[in-house]
Amino acid sequence: MNDRGDDQAGLYDPDNCPFTATWRVIGGKWKGVIWWRLSGGVGRFGELQRAIPQVSRKMLTQHLREMESDGVVARSVYPQVPPRVEYSLTEYGRSLAPIIGAICEWGQGHLDRRRGHVNPRAS
């Protein structure tokens, strides 16, 4: 038993874990890269695909839909022939900037460490 009166304290609950909630939004192989590309402004599907040539069309579509569903990305369709679709970060999506920035900063330190350029403060 714990202070809350249950014996389940400390068990991982993915539906109530802040880390899991965050990672579901920004995790995945391409979401961070898509976010980073869109942080520079509006992008069309083809532009995103050219900017990230390693991502398949199917995976780019899937990640954009998930990011739209999470409220991170807005999808704007313009009625013209052929239809023009643009993606942009929402205000909510832009709120990820400090988080993704911190991840990138840590990642740069990790790359430097792997290359043998260790910052003494990061050891």
Buried (B, 14 or more C-beta within 10 A) or exposed (E): EEEEEEEEEEEEEEEEEEEBEEEBBBEBEBBBBBBBBBBEEEBEBEEBBEBBEEBEEEBBEBBBEBBBEBEBBBEEEEEEEEEEBBBBBBEEBEEBEEBBEEEEEEEEBEEEEEEEEEEEEEE
